[in-house]
Amino acid sequence: MNLSATHPLTLLLIGVIFVKRASLTFMKTVKRGTNVSLLCSNILKEPSYIAWFKHTNDSLPLCIATQYVGEKPVDSIYLNGFKKNHAEMSVNKTFSSLRIVNVDVSDSGIFYCGSFLTNHMMFHNKTELVVVNETSQSKGDTTNAARGVTEETERSCHIYYTLTLIMSGLVLLSTVFAIVVFIRFKERNKQKEDAQHRENNEMNKQLQQEQDADLNYAALSLDKKKNRRPARRLKEVEPNVVYAATR
């Protein structure tokens, strides 16, 4: 196994990655000595790792087995003392399964699978497995286990709804902020357009006044020229009149 394939596996096992986890727990009660199969949806879109984990109240999550899912099938790797003859992992294109043979009370716990994505690992299909004996004493254990699962589910649901409320508030605030910014942007553009429109009107008005002044000046100049022409003609006629009278 090369270094590029070992690096995601190391992150998968030590958990130094971003984690997304399912909030609801499903309970499965089985009798001691039976076989049980747990299923997990395969959501991988590209070659990567899928692993199965077991978690109890007295221990940290333990990796049962992991397998690299690629073009060529590879064998699963079993860790933390789990053996293939007791807990067998298999993977296909649609789902991954963990088959536990001849279950015992010690097999009770929370089982879930994890898939390594680009920069985080997603945990999903969380199942609470409760293995009971066929004795009357086991009924009390089953009740306590069921009560523990119920409390865990309620806490998970509470966290889920709290996060949902927070995310909804953030989305609402973001939407309101975007609307306010959009309205301010529209108002600012409208103010700029109004100012530009007023400036254009003032320029047009000033230009019109200048044109009117030029026209008035041209009209006055034309009237003066018309008034001067008859006077010259009278001056030109007067010598002739004087000459005729003298003669």
C-alpha positions as CSV (number, residue, x, y, z in Angstrom):
1,M,0.0,0.0,0.0
2,N,1.6,3.3,-1.1
3,L,1.8,6.5,1.0
4,S,-1.0,8.3,-0.8
5,A,-3.4,5.4,0.2
6,T,-2.0,5.2,3.8
7,H,-2.5,8.9,4.6
8,P,-6.3,8.8,4.3
9,L,-6.4,5.6,6.4
10,T,-4.3,7.2,9.1
11,L,-6.7,10.2,9.2
12,L,-9.6,7.8,9.3
13,L,-8.2,5.9,12.3
14,I,-7.0,8.8,14.5
15,G,-9.9,11.0,13.7
16,V,-7.9,14.2,13.1
17,I,-10.4,15.4,10.5
18,F,-13.7,17.2,10.2
19,V,-16.5,14.9,11.3
20,K,-20.1,14.9,10.3
21,R,-22.3,12.6,12.3
22,A,-25.8,11.2,12.1
23,S,-28.1,12.4,14.8
24,L,-30.6,9.6,15.1
25,T,-29.9,6.1,16.5
26,F,-31.8,3.0,15.4
27,M,-32.0,0.1,17.9
28,K,-31.7,-3.5,17.0
29,T,-32.3,-6.2,19.7
30,V,-31.1,-9.7,19.0
31,K,-30.7,-12.9,21.0
32,R,-27.4,-14.3,22.0
33,G,-25.9,-16.8,19.6
34,T,-27.6,-15.5,16.5
35,N,-26.2,-13.8,13.4
36,V,-26.8,-10.1,12.6
37,S,-26.1,-7.9,9.6
38,L,-25.7,-4.2,9.7
39,L,-26.0,-2.1,6.5
40,C,-24.5,1.2,5.5
41,S,-25.1,3.2,2.4
42,N,-22.1,3.6,0.1
43,I,-22.0,7.3,-0.9
44,L,-18.5,7.3,-2.3
45,K,-18.2,9.1,-5.6
46,E,-14.5,8.3,-6.0
47,P,-12.1,5.7,-4.7
48,S,-11.6,6.1,-0.9
49,Y,-12.0,4.3,2.4
50,I,-15.0,3.0,4.2
51,A,-14.7,1.8,7.8
52,W,-16.9,0.3,10.5
53,F,-16.8,1.5,14.1
54,K,-18.1,0.3,17.5
55,H,-18.8,2.6,20.4
56,T,-19.8,1.7,24.0
57,N,-20.3,3.8,27.1
58,D,-17.1,2.4,28.6
59,S,-14.8,2.9,25.7
60,L,-13.8,5.3,22.9
61,P,-15.0,4.5,19.3
62,L,-13.0,1.6,18.0
63,C,-12.4,0.9,14.3
64,I,-13.5,-2.7,13.6
65,A,-12.5,-2.9,10.0
66,T,-11.7,-0.7,7.0
67,Q,-11.5,-1.3,3.3
68,Y,-10.3,0.8,0.3
69,V,-13.0,1.0,-2.3
70,G,-11.6,1.4,-5.8
71,E,-11.7,-0.1,-9.2
72,K,-10.1,-3.3,-8.0
73,P,-11.5,-5.1,-4.9
74,V,-9.2,-5.4,-2.0
75,D,-9.4,-7.3,1.3
76,S,-10.7,-5.6,4.5
77,I,-8.2,-4.8,7.2
78,Y,-9.4,-5.8,10.8
79,L,-8.2,-3.8,13.7
80,N,-8.4,-3.6,17.6
81,G,-8.7,-7.4,18.1
82,F,-11.7,-7.9,15.8
83,K,-11.5,-11.0,13.6
84,K,-13.0,-11.8,10.2
85,N,-14.5,-15.0,11.5
86,H,-16.6,-13.0,14.0
87,A,-17.2,-9.7,12.3
88,E,-17.0,-9.8,8.5
89,M,-17.0,-6.5,6.5
90,S,-18.0,-6.4,2.8
91,V,-18.5,-3.6,0.3
92,N,-20.2,-3.3,-3.0
93,K,-21.3,-0.4,-5.3
94,T,-24.5,0.4,-3.3
95,F,-23.8,-0.4,0.4
96,S,-21.4,-1.8,2.9
97,S,-22.3,-4.5,5.4
98,L,-20.9,-5.8,8.7
99,R,-22.0,-9.4,9.5
100,I,-21.5,-10.4,13.1
101,V,-21.6,-14.2,13.6
102,N,-22.7,-15.8,16.9
103,V,-23.2,-12.6,18.7
104,D,-22.6,-12.3,22.4
105,V,-23.6,-9.8,25.1
106,S,-20.1,-8.2,24.8
107,D,-21.0,-7.3,21.2
108,S,-23.6,-4.8,22.4
109,G,-22.9,-1.2,21.5
110,I,-23.4,1.4,18.9
111,F,-22.2,0.5,15.4
112,Y,-21.8,2.9,12.5
113,C,-19.8,3.3,9.3
114,G,-17.7,6.1,8.2
115,S,-16.6,7.2,4.7
116,F,-13.6,9.4,4.0
117,L,-14.5,12.3,1.7
118,T,-12.3,15.0,0.3
119,N,-11.5,16.9,3.5
120,H,-13.7,15.3,6.2
121,M,-15.3,12.0,7.2
122,M,-19.0,11.4,7.4
123,F,-20.5,9.0,9.9
124,H,-23.9,7.6,9.2
125,N,-26.3,4.7,9.6
126,K,-25.8,4.5,13.4
127,T,-27.4,1.4,15.0
128,E,-27.6,0.4,18.6
129,L,-27.1,-3.3,18.9
130,V,-28.5,-4.9,22.0
131,V,-27.7,-8.6,22.6
132,V,-29.8,-10.3,25.3
133,N,-30.0,-13.7,27.0
134,E,-33.1,-15.8,27.1
135,T,-33.5,-15.4,30.8
136,S,-35.7,-13.2,32.9
137,Q,-32.8,-11.2,34.1
138,S,-32.0,-10.1,30.6
139,K,-35.3,-8.3,30.4
140,G,-34.2,-5.8,32.9
141,D,-30.9,-5.3,31.0
142,T,-32.9,-4.9,27.8
143,T,-35.1,-2.3,29.4
144,N,-32.1,-0.4,30.7
145,A,-30.4,-0.6,27.3
146,A,-33.5,0.6,25.6
147,R,-33.8,3.5,28.1
148,G,-30.2,4.4,27.4
149,V,-30.8,4.4,23.7
150,T,-33.9,6.6,24.1
151,E,-32.0,9.1,26.2
152,E,-29.1,9.1,23.7
153,T,-31.6,9.6,20.8
154,E,-33.3,12.5,22.7
155,R,-30.0,14.2,23.3
156,S,-29.0,13.7,19.7
157,C,-32.4,15.1,18.5
158,H,-32.0,18.1,20.8
159,I,-28.6,18.8,19.5
160,Y,-29.9,18.4,15.9
161,Y,-32.8,20.7,16.4
162,T,-30.6,23.3,18.2
163,L,-28.1,23.2,15.3
164,T,-31.0,23.4,12.8
165,L,-32.4,26.5,14.7
166,I,-29.0,28.1,14.7
167,M,-28.4,27.4,11.0
168,S,-31.9,28.7,10.2
169,G,-31.2,31.9,12.1
170,L,-27.9,32.4,10.3
171,V,-29.6,31.8,6.9
172,L,-32.4,34.3,7.9
173,L,-29.9,36.9,9.0
174,S,-27.8,36.4,5.8
175,T,-31.0,36.8,3.7
176,V,-32.1,40.0,5.5
177,F,-28.6,41.4,5.2
178,A,-28.5,40.6,1.4
179,I,-31.9,42.2,1.0
180,V,-30.8,45.4,2.9
181,V,-27.6,45.6,0.9
182,F,-29.6,45.2,-2.4
183,I,-32.1,47.9,-1.4
184,R,-29.3,50.3,-0.4
185,F,-27.6,49.6,-3.7
186,K,-30.7,50.3,-5.6
187,E,-31.4,53.5,-3.7
188,R,-27.8,54.7,-4.3
189,N,-28.1,54.0,-8.0
190,K,-31.4,55.8,-8.1
191,Q,-29.8,58.8,-6.4
192,K,-27.0,58.8,-8.8
193,E,-29.4,58.6,-11.7
194,D,-31.5,61.4,-10.3
195,A,-28.5,63.6,-9.8
196,Q,-27.3,62.9,-13.3
197,H,-30.7,63.6,-14.7
198,R,-30.9,67.0,-12.8
199,E,-27.4,67.8,-14.0
200,N,-28.4,67.0,-17.6
201,N,-31.5,69.1,-17.3
202,E,-29.5,72.1,-15.9
203,M,-27.0,71.7,-18.7
204,N,-29.8,71.6,-21.3
205,K,-31.5,74.6,-19.8
206,Q,-28.3,76.6,-19.8
207,L,-27.5,75.6,-23.3
208,Q,-31.1,76.6,-24.4
209,Q,-30.6,80.0,-22.7
210,E,-27.3,80.5,-24.5
211,Q,-28.9,79.6,-27.8
212,D,-31.8,82.0,-27.1
213,A,-29.4,84.8,-26.3
214,D,-27.5,84.1,-29.5
215,L,-30.7,84.2,-31.5
216,N,-31.8,87.5,-29.8
217,Y,-28.4,89.0,-30.5
218,A,-28.5,87.9,-34.1
219,A,-32.0,89.4,-34.5
220,L,-30.9,92.8,-33.0
221,S,-27.9,92.9,-35.3
222,L,-30.1,92.2,-38.3
223,D,-32.5,95.0,-37.3
224,K,-29.7,97.5,-37.0
225,K,-28.4,96.7,-40.4
226,K,-31.8,97.1,-42.0
227,N,-32.2,100.6,-40.3
228,R,-28.9,101.8,-41.6
229,R,-29.4,101.1,-45.3
230,P,-32.2,103.7,-46.1
231,A,-30.2,106.5,-44.5
232,R,-27.3,105.9,-46.9
233,R,-29.7,106.0,-49.8
234,L,-31.0,109.4,-48.6
235,K,-27.5,110.7,-48.4
236,E,-26.8,109.5,-51.9
237,V,-30.0,111.2,-53.3
238,E,-29.5,114.6,-51.7
239,P,-26.6,115.8,-53.9
240,N,-28.7,115.1,-57.0
241,V,-31.6,117.0,-55.6
242,V,-29.3,120.0,-54.8
243,Y,-27.7,119.9,-58.2
244,A,-31.1,119.9,-60.0
245,A,-32.3,122.9,-58.0
246,T,-29.1,124.9,-58.9
247,R,-29.3,124.1,-62.5
